[in-house]
Amino acid sequence: MDVLFVYATNSSGTRLAAELAGSVLRAKKHAVTLKRANGVDPKELKKYDLVILGSCTWERFENKQKLEGQLQQHMYELQQKLYDQNLLLPGRKFAIFALGDDSYTNFAAAADHLVSLISDLGGEIVGQPLKINGWFFHPDENEQKLRVWTEKLATLSARA
Ligand SMILES: Cc1cc2nc3c(=O)[nH]c(=O)nc-3n(C[C@H](O)[C@H](O)[C@H](O)COP(=O)(O)O)c2cc1C
């Protein structure tokens, strides 16, 4: 498979998670490209067998109001571009992961925003969206969880 990771991060955790998942897929002989969300042209999403979207969960200000449980800014901007361009992605396969911290009310809610986005665009979500808690605080547990999720994803995508 030709796989694109599109990630959005503020303090590098989501990039590191994308790199780790990418190495799991490369070890299984898949071709893997990693891009930051702000370097992605929406049309590129159509070129891959599987697009894995990863975002940390952050806050965003709208009309001077603080919104919690949001997409990272670059992923938010990519989402807006996709809606603005009315780009539909029927039949295209996506997988979703989000980083967060369960001390926040909207734990890893970036994953929920991405699920809504992909269903709005008509894409197909492969596997269960993964929510990762405290990436830097529970490294062994999180790496293991991510490896298992990625391996399962590889099996599901190959079957589909
Ligand atoms: C200002 C701020 C707001 C955050 N808001 C949320 C949130 O609403 N929900 C959540 O689960 N985590 C939230 N987090 C935690 C981050 O998502 C978490 O630290 C994540 O690992 C950061 O990923 P990154 O290293 O890719 O930037 C917030 C962190 C900060 C500093």
The ligand as a Gaussian input file, in Angstrom:
#p B3LYP/6-31G(d) Opt

LIG

0 1
 C       -3.434000      24.629000      25.686000
 C       -3.689000      23.143000      25.645000
 C       -4.966000      22.670000      25.396000
 C       -5.214000      21.295000      25.364000
 N       -6.501000      20.851000      25.184000
 C       -6.761000      19.517000      25.247000
 C       -8.097000      19.013000      25.152000
 O       -9.069000      19.749000      25.030000
 N       -8.292000      17.669000      25.209000
 C       -7.252000      16.788000      25.368000
 O       -7.493000      15.577000      25.434000
 N       -5.965000      17.232000      25.472000
 C       -5.694000      18.561000      25.418000
 N       -4.402000      19.012000      25.520000
 C       -3.309000      18.033000      25.695000
 C       -2.553000      17.762000      24.379000
 O       -3.411000      17.291000      23.372000
 C       -1.450000      16.695000      24.658000
 O       -0.483000      17.268000      25.506000
 C       -0.807000      16.152000      23.414000
 O        0.033000      15.086000      23.751000
 C       -0.003000      17.203000      22.663000
 O        0.409000      16.645000      21.432000
 P        1.573000      17.267000      20.562000
 O        2.869000      16.946000      21.315000
 O        1.504000      16.565000      19.245000
 O        1.353000      18.729000      20.440000
 C       -4.141000      20.385000      25.562000
 C       -2.859000      20.878000      25.823000
 C       -2.643000      22.234000      25.863000
 C       -1.248000      22.731000      26.207000

